[in-house]
Amino acid sequence: MKEDEILALPYRPCVGIMICNHDGGVFAGQRLDSTSDAWQMPQGGIEKGEEPKVAALRELEEETGIPEHAVHVVTETSDWVTYDLPHKLVPKLWKGRYRGQKQKWFLMRFTGDDALININTEVPEFSAWAWLPPEKLLNLIVPFKRDVYQHVIQEFKAKTK
């Protein structure tokens, strides 16, 4: 695809979840489809007609096994946050229909026990998981998502304690 074709594409509507435990750690998973360090917080697409908060709770359980009753939704980002994929990835992801994602992020407090976490889900996305300090996560995220993560961590900083 040519650059002007890519830039004309829309963003894929998506949600992201920053889930914190009682120690201030943030849930992060190592992407199953990556051989290098590619850790991320749970995220996923919004289905047609689905509210972002509902999508976030659905994605959380689909990717981590964490049920809705084990979290408290603290807040959401004040606006949508976007990122562009590297142009070489655009034709490979989402059938080449999107230039990147626009995401509504939710901060959730984990109120359950770690035994509830199960990344061996029906359609697994992660090969490993950990509770990480937000600053460490920034060093493990793929570079094209780093600005989004910095924005989200900064916006939620006062409410993660």
C-alpha positions in Angstrom: 0.0 0.0 0.0 1.1 3.5 -0.7 1.5 6.1 2.1 -1.4 8.3 0.9 -3.7 5.2 0.8 -2.7 4.3 4.4 -3.2 7.8 5.7 -6.7 7.8 4.1 -7.7 4.7 6.2 -9.8 5.1 9.4 -8.7 4.1 12.9 -10.1 0.9 14.4 -12.3 1.6 17.4 -10.7 -0.2 20.4 -10.5 -0.2 24.2 -7.5 -0.6 26.4 -7.4 -1.6 30.1 -4.8 -0.5 32.7 -5.5 -2.8 35.6 -3.6 -2.2 38.8 -3.2 -4.4 41.8 -3.1 -3.3 45.5 0.7 -2.9 45.2 0.5 -0.4 42.3 1.6 -3.0 39.7 0.1 -2.9 36.3 -1.0 -6.1 34.5 1.0 -6.8 31.4 1.2 -9.7 29.0 3.8 -10.9 26.6 2.2 -11.1 23.2 2.0 -14.8 22.1 2.6 -13.8 18.5 6.0 -12.2 19.2 9.4 -13.8 19.7 10.9 -10.6 21.1 9.8 -8.5 24.1 6.3 -7.2 23.2 4.5 -6.7 26.4 1.2 -4.9 26.5 -1.9 -4.2 28.6 -5.1 -5.9 27.6 -6.9 -4.3 24.7 -9.3 -5.2 21.9 -11.8 -4.1 19.4 -15.2 -2.7 20.1 -18.0 -4.7 18.5 -20.7 -2.9 16.5 -23.2 -1.3 18.9 -21.1 -2.1 22.0 -20.4 0.6 24.6 -16.7 1.1 25.3 -17.0 0.1 29.0 -18.8 -3.1 28.1 -16.1 -3.9 25.5 -13.4 -3.3 28.1 -14.9 -5.7 30.6 -15.5 -8.3 27.9 -11.9 -7.9 26.6 -10.5 -8.1 30.1 -12.1 -11.5 30.7 -11.4 -12.8 27.2 -7.6 -12.0 27.4 -6.9 -12.5 31.1 -9.7 -14.6 32.6 -10.4 -11.9 35.1 -14.2 -11.7 35.6 -16.0 -8.4 36.0 -16.7 -9.0 39.7 -13.0 -9.0 40.4 -12.4 -5.4 39.2 -13.5 -1.9 40.1 -13.7 0.6 37.2 -12.0 3.7 38.5 -12.1 6.0 35.5 -11.6 6.3 31.7 -9.4 8.5 29.5 -10.9 11.9 28.9 -10.7 11.4 25.1 -9.8 8.8 22.5 -6.1 8.1 22.1 -4.8 7.1 18.6 -1.7 5.4 17.2 -0.6 4.6 13.7 0.8 1.2 12.8 4.1 1.1 11.0 3.2 1.2 7.3 4.6 -2.2 6.6 2.1 -3.8 9.1 -1.0 -2.1 7.7 -1.7 -4.7 4.9 -1.0 -7.6 7.4 -3.4 -6.6 10.2 -7.2 -6.3 10.1 -7.2 -7.0 6.3 -5.6 -3.7 5.6 -8.7 -1.7 6.6 -7.2 0.4 9.3 -4.2 2.7 9.7 -4.0 2.1 13.4 -6.3 2.3 16.4 -8.3 4.8 18.3 -8.6 3.7 21.9 -10.7 4.5 24.9 -8.7 3.4 28.0 -10.1 2.3 31.3 -8.3 2.3 34.7 -9.4 -0.7 36.8 -8.5 -1.8 40.2 -8.0 -5.5 40.6 -9.9 -6.6 43.7 -9.5 -10.4 43.3 -6.8 -13.0 43.9 -4.1 -13.7 41.3 -5.5 -17.2 41.0 -8.4 -15.7 38.9 -5.9 -14.7 36.2 -5.8 -17.3 33.4 -4.1 -16.3 30.1 -4.8 -19.8 28.7 -8.1 -18.5 27.3 -10.2 -19.7 24.4 -8.2 -17.5 22.0 -4.9 -16.8 23.9 -3.1 -13.6 23.3 -0.4 -13.8 25.9 2.4 -16.3 26.6 3.3 -14.9 30.0 2.0 -12.2 32.4 3.3 -10.1 35.2 2.5 -7.2 37.5 4.9 -4.5 36.4 5.7 -0.9 37.6 4.3 1.4 34.9 7.7 2.8 34.1 9.1 -0.7 33.4 6.2 -1.5 31.1 7.1 1.6 29.0 10.5 -0.1 28.2 8.9 -3.4 27.1 6.1 -2.1 24.9 6.5 -2.1 21.1 7.8 1.4 20.1 4.8 2.4 18.0 2.5 2.1 21.1 4.9 3.9 23.5 3.4 7.4 23.2 -0.1 6.0 23.9 1.2 4.2 27.0 3.0 7.3 28.2 -0.2 9.3 27.8 -2.4 6.7 29.5 0.0 6.2 32.4 0.3 10.0 32.9 -3.4 10.6 32.7 -4.1 7.8 35.3 -1.1 8.5 37.5 -2.9 10.2 40.4 -5.6 7.5 40.5 -3.4 4.4 40.5 -2.1 4.8 44.0 
